[in-house]
Amino acid sequence: MSELSPEIPANQTSVAVLAAEQSLTKLLTVIGVAFFLLIGWLLLATIIPDLPAREAPFAAVAWLVLFIWIHLLPGDRRVLEAGVAQFRNIGSGIPRRLLPWLLGVVVTLAAFEPWWHALFTIGCTNGKWGNTIWPQTDFLKLGDLPIAVGVSVFVLRTAMYPLVEETAFRGWMLAPLLGRFGTRKAVVMTSLLFSALHLQFHPGLFLSYFLIGMILGYVAIVTSSVWASIAVHLTWNLTGMSLEAFAPLHLGLIEIFNTRLFRCGPSALLVGLSLAIMAWLIRAMAVNARSYRIP
């Protein structure tokens, strides 16, 4: 007599399918709400540069205080957290023992950023790429304000985008994706979404945003802090925008960027070196955190 293979009761199968569908629906709801809030905060941030010089500082401070108070302060102030159980940030405080390694990632990314731009924009094929990628602009818009006020406004405005993007991608979105898909897939998914948000259809730029997203994702996970990825993201933005906003810095470096040191060969080598250094630093952070192992 042949043995009959065991069958799963139909009611258990339907319950499992229903639970999976509900879990996926909840996850998509979280991602959708996160995108809605992300776009809303970004739209508010784009208004500030067009304000009069004397109003912009107050508007920037108000934006930052309101965003941090609602979404990043400890407690139950995060909107929709009660209604959507998975609507969580990864964390806030950065362990002190990880700060040297995090600083290493920050410095490495800032130091190698020109070669990233030269390579991924394919500017390395053109000896005059520097002025194309970093044209000198008047981001400060000082008017009759003191230079210190103008620089403060510049930093505050630059901080807005890393703050909201990291809270959304490495907080609201990454946390639930980690639980469902695991580390690698969650980081890849959020990095793809991060790259897509920037609407860069140039393959090189899309790849560069994706790689930056991967770095930011692992930094946030290893440190258990969205503030760590905010710090790295802010450094990247400040480095690039400073080359446009400050005339002495722009004029001093732009001729260097047009030298052979920034051709495609050296650029590819140095970008690869920077990735290797940051991967080593992130693994070192994971070892020192003693609470996470990169698979």
N, C-alpha and C positions, 0 to 999 in steps of 0.2 A: 504494500500500500504506500502510495506517495504521500509525503508530508505536505500539508497545506501551509503556505507562507503566511505569517501573521499579518493581519490587516489593521490599519489604524481606523478606529471608529470614525464615521463621517462627521459626528458632532464635534470631536476633538480637532479634526482637520479644519472644519469651518471656523472654530474658535481661534486656531492658530493663524489662519489666513486673515481673519478680521483684526486680530491684534497687530499683525504686521502692517496691514493697511492703515490702521489707526496711528501706528508709530510713524509711518512714512508721511501721513497727512500732517501729523504734528510737526515733524521735521520741516516739511515744506512750508508750513505756516510760520515757523520761526524764521526761516530763511527769507520768506516774503516780507514779513514785518521788519526784519533787520534791514533789508534793502530799502524799504519805504522810509524808515527813519534815517538811514544813511543819506539818501538823496535829499530828504528834507533839510537836514543839517548842512549839507554841502551847498544847497541853494541859498540858505541864509548866509553862509560864509562868503559866497560870491558877491553879495551886495556890499559888503564892508569896504572893499577897495575903491568903490565909486563914491563913497561918502566924502564930504569935505574934510580937509586935513585935521581940523579941530574936533570933529565928531568921531573919526575913525578909531582913535585909541579907546574911547569909552565903549563903542560898539564892540570892539574886539574883546575887551575885558568882560563885558556883559555876556557875550557869546560863550567864552571859555568857562566863566563861573557857572553859568546855567547848565552847560553840557556836563561839566564835571559833577555838579551837585545832583543832577538827575541820574546820571548813568554810572559814575565811577566812585562816588563816596560809599563807604560801608553802610550797611543797613538795608532797608526795604524801599529805597527811593527809585530803583530802576523801573522804568515804566514797563507795564505788561508782565513783569516778572511773576506776579500772583496769578495772572490768567494763563500764562504759558510756562509750564514747569521747567522746560529746558532753556528758557531765556536767561542764560547766565553768562557772566564774564569768567575768564579763566582765573583771574586773581588780580590783586593790586600791588601788594608789597613785594619788593625785590629782596631776596635774601642777601645779606651783606657779604657773605663769603663768595658770592657769584659776581660781585661788582667788578673785580679786576678782569675777569674773563669777558664780561659784557662790555667793559671799556675797550678791550682789545678788538672786539667785533666792530664797535663804533668807529674806532680810529682806523681800522683796516678798510672799512667801507668808504669812509671819507677820503682817505689817502689815495685809493685806487679808482675813485669815481670818474675822473677824467678819461681813464682808459676804457671804462665801461661805456661811456658815451661815444668815444671814438670808434669802438668796435661795433656796438649794437646799432648805431645809426649808419654804419658803413662810412662814417666820416673819415675813417683811416685811409680811405682811397683818395681823399682830397686834401691837399696840403693846406687849405684855408677853411677847414671844417669848424675851427673854434668860433669864429664870428657867426657862423650859421647856427650852431647849436646853442651858443651862449651870447646872443646879441646884447649889447649894453642897453639896459632899460632903466627907467626911473621908478623902481618899486617903492622907494622911500617916500616920495611925494611930500617933502618937508614943508614947502611953503615957507612961512615965517616961524616955524616951530624949531626948537633946539634940536641938534643932531641926536642927542640922547633919546629924545622923545620919538624921533623918526625911526631910530634903530629898534627901540622897544616895540613900536607898532609893527615893524617889519618882522620881528621874531614872533610876536603874538599871532600875526596873520599867517605866518608860515606854519605855526604850530597847530592851527585849526584842522588842516587836512590830515596829518598823521593821527591826531587825536581821534577824530571821528572814524577814519578808515580802519585804524587798528582796533578800536572798540567794536566795530561792526564785524570785520573779517576775522580777527584773531580772538574775539570775545564771543559775541552773539552767535556767529556762524560756526566757528571752529569747535566750540565746546560740545554742541549736540552731534556734530559730525564725527568727533572723536569716539563718542559712545557707540555709534552705529557702524562706522567703517574702519576704525583703527587709525593709528597715527599717520602712516604714509598716505593713505587714500584721503584722509581729512585734510592734510596739509596740501596735497596736490589739488584737491577740489577748491579750497579757499584761494590758493595761488592763481588758479585759472580764472576764478571769479574776480579776483583783484586785478589781474591783467586785463580782463575784458572790460572792467569798469572804466579804465583809462582810455578806452576807445582808440587804441593804437593799432592800426591795421598794417603797419610796417612789421614784417616778421621779426626783425631784429629787436625792435622796441617791445613787441609783445613778449618775446623770450626774456628780455632783460627784466621786465616787470614780473614775469613768472618766477625767475630766479630770486629776485628780491623778495617776493612773496613767500618762497620756500624758506629763505633765511629768517624772515620775520616770524613765520609759523613755528619753526623749531625753537627760536629764541623764546617765544611766548610760552611754549610747552615746557621747555627745560627749566625755565625760571619760575613757571607757574604764575606769571605776571604779564598782563597786557601792557603795563607801564614799561616793561623792558623793550617790547617791540615798538612802542611809541617812541622811546628814546633813539632806537636805531633808525626808525623811519624819519624822525625829525632831523637827525644828523644828515641823512641823505638829501633831504629837501633843502636844508639850510646851506649845505655845501654848494649845490647847484645854483640856487637862487642868489647866493652871495657873489658868485662870479658874474652875475648880470647886474646886480644892484649897486655894487661898490666899484666906482670907476678906477681907483688906483689898483685894486686887486685884478680887475678885468684887464687893464692895459698891461699890467706886469706879467700876467700869465698867458695871455692870448697868443703871443709870439712863440712861447714855449710849446703850446699845444699844436702849433703848425710845423714843428720839427719832425725829424724822422723817428724820434722816440715814440711818436703816437701813430706810426704807420700800422698796418693791420697785423703784421707778424709780432712786433713787440706788444701791441695791445692785447692780442689773443693770449700771449704768454703771461702777461701780467694779470689779466682777468682770471685766467686759470689759477695763477698763484694766489690771488686774493680769495678765490673760492676755497682753495685748499686750506689756507690759513683760517678762514672763518669756520670751515667744517671742523678743523681741529679744536678751535676755541669753543665751539658749541658742544662738542663731545667732552671737552674738559669740564665745561659747566655741568653737563649731565652727570659726570663722575662725582663732582663736588657736591651736586645737589643731593645725591644718594637716594633720590626718590623717583628717578626716571632713568630708563636705559633706552637709547635710540636703537630701534630694531635694525 
